[in-house]
């Protein structure tokens, strides 16, 4: 039996390392957290070598194998759920094709299929970025060689237009809230008054995120992996207070007590009822930022509330506050007048 040499862990999974008939070092996942399972697999590979049989090589790894290993490695990351959806879509296209057969043309065909389905270039780019990262990890896991990785990396991202800035006026906000059913109304109110992302709102837990004593929402798991503290105003506090129930973990739950995974259909029905065309849930975040800027809140404060890493993303709202330009020019008037009075 193996005594430890040739065995190592990646995360919780045991891997084995051995040389094949040609003396090439091979690494292979046991797919198990059990040391015994990995030991048995290593003994099996060594026996195959002694009997003159070639062990598993790169041609044996499929896209399905990569999905399995990638999911294990990415499980603790914030973007895991999104990447899982990406992998489901990619798996339906690539199936269990061998990793060694991937090339630039095949990946471009997948990208074009996404576009042909009516998705935007930005969406196609997110899929391709995920696929590229999967093959980067595949090369690290020694499931594919560098040549295949380079072919996948050659696929270029499409030009994006991320200048969408749909936001509601105050009257439209009132119409939207009036059109909400009782279950979705608190979600919309929180979004309009905090600028939080949909995923952040639906994951809120009373004990982890909500402090009604100090009027603060704390988001530890954000898109940018940075903690964010958001003040609770009177409107949000009133909405949240009405939701408090004993032994309830999540803030927003269905009638059966389970938390929401998505509210896309309900929100779309609400916007239709309110007579709002081409309005998405994420536009509530734009509305939050836009209304703050138009009310005179400085751009750096808006940046902090939104949780943007750089000021570039927040500057898209700067044009909504023309007063700051006028005030800047007015400074010159004061300067020149002081010069003339000297």
C-alpha positions in Angstrom: 0.0 0.0 0.0 1.1 3.6 -0.6 2.5 5.4 2.4 2.0 9.0 1.3 4.4 9.6 -1.5 2.5 10.6 -4.6 -0.5 11.8 -2.6 -1.4 15.5 -2.1 -4.5 17.6 -1.6 -6.1 20.4 -3.6 -8.6 21.9 -1.3 -10.4 19.0 0.3 -9.8 16.6 -2.7 -6.9 14.1 -2.8 -4.8 14.0 -5.9 -2.2 11.4 -7.0 1.1 11.9 -8.7 2.9 9.2 -10.6 5.0 8.5 -13.7 3.7 6.7 -16.7 5.4 4.1 -19.0 7.3 6.9 -20.7 8.5 8.4 -17.5 6.2 11.4 -17.8 4.8 12.7 -14.5 1.0 12.5 -14.3 -1.3 14.1 -11.9 -4.9 12.9 -11.4 -7.7 13.8 -9.1 -9.2 11.0 -7.1 -12.5 12.9 -7.0 -12.7 12.1 -3.3 -11.9 13.6 0.1 -10.9 10.1 1.3 -7.2 9.4 1.7 -8.0 5.7 1.3 -9.7 6.2 -2.1 -6.7 8.2 -3.3 -4.3 5.6 -2.1 -6.1 2.8 -3.9 -6.2 4.8 -7.1 -2.5 5.4 -6.9 -1.8 1.7 -6.3 -4.0 0.9 -9.3 -2.0 3.3 -11.5 1.3 1.8 -10.4 0.1 -1.7 -11.0 -1.0 -0.7 -14.5 2.5 0.6 -15.1 4.1 -2.6 -13.8 1.8 -4.6 -16.1 2.8 -2.5 -19.1 -0.5 -0.6 -19.4 -0.6 3.1 -20.0 -2.5 5.1 -17.4 -4.9 7.9 -17.9 -3.5 10.7 -20.1 -4.6 14.1 -21.3 -6.8 12.7 -24.1 -9.1 11.1 -21.4 -10.1 14.4 -19.8 -13.5 15.8 -20.9 -15.2 19.1 -20.5 -17.5 17.4 -17.9 -14.4 16.4 -15.9 -13.2 20.1 -16.0 -16.6 21.3 -14.8 -16.5 19.0 -11.9 -13.0 20.0 -10.8 -13.6 23.7 -11.5 -16.8 23.7 -9.4 -14.9 22.1 -6.5 -12.2 24.8 -6.6 -14.6 27.8 -7.1 -17.2 26.8 -4.5 -16.1 29.3 -1.9 -15.9 32.3 -4.3 -18.5 35.1 -4.3 -19.3 34.6 -8.0 -19.7 30.8 -7.7 -23.5 30.7 -8.4 -23.1 32.8 -11.5 -20.3 30.6 -12.8 -22.4 27.5 -12.1 -25.1 28.9 -14.4 -22.4 29.6 -17.0 -21.1 26.1 -16.8 -24.6 24.6 -17.2 -25.0 26.6 -20.4 -21.5 25.6 -21.7 -22.1 22.0 -20.8 -25.2 21.9 -23.0 -23.1 23.1 -25.9 -19.8 21.3 -25.4 -21.1 18.1 -23.8 -18.3 15.7 -22.9 -16.0 16.7 -25.7 -12.3 16.0 -24.9 -10.4 19.0 -23.6 -7.6 18.4 -26.1 -10.1 19.1 -29.0 -10.8 22.6 -27.9 -9.5 25.3 -30.2 -10.2 29.0 -31.1 -12.8 28.1 -33.7 -14.9 25.9 -31.4 -15.0 28.6 -28.7 -15.9 31.3 -31.2 -18.8 29.1 -32.4 -20.0 29.0 -28.8 -19.7 32.8 -28.5 -21.6 33.4 -31.7 -24.4 31.1 -30.5 -24.8 33.3 -27.5 -25.2 36.3 -29.7 -27.6 34.5 -32.1 -29.8 33.8 -29.1 -30.3 37.5 -28.7 -27.9 38.0 -25.8 -25.8 41.2 -25.6 -22.0 41.2 -26.3 -21.4 41.8 -22.6 -23.2 38.6 -21.7 -21.2 36.6 -24.3 -18.0 38.1 -22.9 -18.8 36.9 -19.4 -19.2 33.4 -20.7 -15.9 33.5 -22.6 -14.1 35.0 -19.6 -15.4 32.2 -17.4 -14.4 29.6 -20.0 -10.9 31.1 -20.3 -10.5 30.9 -16.5 -11.7 27.3 -16.5 -8.9 26.4 -19.0 -6.4 28.3 -17.0 -7.2 26.1 -14.0 -7.3 23.0 -16.3 -3.7 23.7 -17.2 -2.8 24.1 -13.5 -4.6 20.8 -12.8 -2.6 19.3 -15.6 -5.8 18.2 -17.4 -4.8 20.1 -20.6 -1.5 21.3 -22.2 -0.4 24.9 -22.7 -1.1 24.7 -26.5 -4.8 24.1 -25.9 -4.9 26.9 -23.3 -3.4 29.3 -25.8 -6.0 28.4 -28.4 -8.8 29.2 -26.0 -7.1 32.4 -24.9 -6.9 33.7 -28.5 -10.7 34.2 -28.6 -11.2 37.9 -28.4 -13.9 39.6 -26.4 -16.6 41.6 -28.2 -16.9 45.4 -28.0 -19.4 46.3 -25.2 -21.8 49.1 -24.7 -22.3 49.5 -21.0 -23.6 53.0 -21.1 -27.2 52.0 -20.2 -28.4 54.5 -17.6 -32.1 54.1 -17.3 -33.4 55.6 -14.0 -36.7 56.6 -12.6 -38.0 60.0 -11.8 -39.6 60.6 -8.4 -43.1 60.2 -9.9 -42.1 57.0 -11.6 -40.7 55.7 -8.3 -44.0 56.3 -6.6 -45.9 54.6 -9.5 -43.6 51.5 -9.2 -44.0 51.2 -5.4 -47.8 51.6 -5.8 -47.8 48.8 -8.3 -45.9 46.4 -6.1 -47.6 43.5 -4.3 -47.0 43.2 -0.6 -44.3 40.6 -1.0 -42.1 42.5 -3.5 -42.7 46.0 -2.2 -40.1 45.9 0.6 -37.5 44.5 -1.8 -38.1 47.5 -4.2 -38.0 50.0 -1.3 -34.7 48.6 -0.1 -33.2 48.7 -3.6 -34.3 52.3 -4.2 -33.0 53.5 -0.8 -29.7 51.6 -0.6 -28.5 51.0 -4.1 -27.8 47.4 -3.3 -27.6 44.7 -6.0 -30.4 42.2 -6.3 -28.3 39.3 -5.2 -27.1 41.3 -2.1 -30.7 42.1 -1.2 -32.1 38.6 -1.6 -29.2 37.1 0.5 -29.8 39.4 3.5 -29.9 37.7 6.8 -31.2 39.3 10.0 -28.3 38.2 12.3 -25.5 38.7 9.8 -26.5 41.8 7.9 -29.2 43.9 9.6 -28.7 46.1 12.6 -32.0 48.0 13.4 -30.5 49.4 16.6 -27.7 51.3 14.9 -29.6 51.6 11.6 -27.0 49.8 9.4 -26.9 47.2 6.7 -23.5 45.4 6.5 -22.6 43.5 3.3 -19.5 41.3 3.9 -19.8 39.3 0.7 -19.9 41.8 -2.2 -19.1 41.6 -5.9 -15.8 43.3 -5.3 -15.0 41.2 -2.2 -15.0 44.4 0.0 -17.1 45.0 3.0 -19.8 47.7 2.6 -21.8 49.5 5.3 -25.1 51.1 4.2 -27.1 53.4 6.5 -30.8 52.5 7.0 -33.0 55.5 6.5 -36.5 55.9 7.9 -38.2 54.4 4.9 -36.1 51.3 4.9 -36.4 50.9 8.6 -40.2 51.0 8.4 -40.1 48.4 5.6 -37.8 46.1 7.4 -39.5 46.3 10.8 -42.7 45.0 9.3 -40.8 41.9 8.1 -39.3 40.8 11.4 -40.5 37.3 12.4 -39.2 34.9 15.1 -36.8 32.2 14.0 -36.6 33.6 10.4 -33.1 33.6 9.0 -33.4 35.5 5.7 -35.0 38.9 5.5 -37.0 38.3 2.3 -38.8 34.9 2.2 -41.6 33.3 0.3 -44.9 32.3 1.9 -43.3 28.8 2.5 -40.6 30.4 4.6 -37.8 29.8 2.0 -35.7 32.7 0.8 -36.0 34.0 -2.7 -33.6 32.9 -5.4 -34.9 35.4 -7.9 -37.8 37.8 -8.4 -37.3 38.5 -12.1 -40.8 37.5 -13.2 -42.6 39.3 -10.3 -40.6 42.4 -11.0 -41.3 42.4 -14.7 -45.0 42.0 -14.0 -44.8 45.0 -11.6 -43.1 47.2 -14.1 -45.7 46.4 -16.7 -48.5 47.3 -14.2 -46.7 50.6 -13.4 -46.4 51.3 -17.2 -42.6 51.3 -17.1 -41.0 50.1 -20.3 -37.5 48.7 -20.7 -36.8 48.8 -16.9 -34.7 46.2 -15.2 -34.2 45.5 -11.5 -30.6 46.7 -11.7 -31.9 50.1 -12.9 -33.1 50.6 -9.4 -29.4 50.9 -8.5 -29.0 53.5 -11.2 -32.0 55.3 -9.8 -30.5 55.4 -6.3 -27.3 56.9 -7.6 -28.9 59.3 -10.0 -31.3 60.7 -7.4 -28.5 61.2 -4.9 -26.3 63.1 -7.5 -29.3 65.3 -8.6 -30.0 66.0 -4.9 -26.4 67.4 -4.6 -24.7 64.5 -2.9 -20.9 64.5 -3.8 -19.7 61.9 -6.2 -17.2 60.3 -3.7 -20.0 59.6 -1.2 -22.1 58.0 -4.0 -19.1 55.9 -4.9 -18.7 54.6 -1.3 -22.5 53.8 -1.0 -22.4 51.9 -4.3 -19.3 50.0 -3.4 -17.4 50.9 -6.6 -13.7 50.1 -6.5 -12.8 52.9 -8.8 -14.3 56.4 -9.4 -14.6 55.7 -13.1 -17.8 53.7 -12.7 -19.4 56.3 -10.5 -18.5 59.2 -12.8 -21.2 58.1 -15.2 -23.6 59.9 -13.0 -21.6 63.1 -12.7 -23.4 64.8 -15.6 -26.6 64.7 -13.7 -25.3 67.4 -11.4 -24.6 70.5 -13.6 -24.5 72.7 -10.5 -21.0 71.6 -9.6 -19.7 72.9 -12.9 -21.4 76.2 -12.4 -20.0 76.5 -8.9 -16.5 75.8 -10.2 -16.8 78.6 -12.8 -18.2 80.9 -10.1 -15.0 80.5 -8.2 -13.2 82.4 -11.0 -15.6 85.3 -10.6 -14.6 85.6 -7.0 -10.9 85.3 -7.8 -11.0 88.0 -10.5 -13.1 90.4 -8.3 -10.5 90.1 -5.6 -7.8 91.0 -8.1 -9.6 94.1 -9.2 -10.2 95.3 -5.7 -6.5 95.2 -4.8 
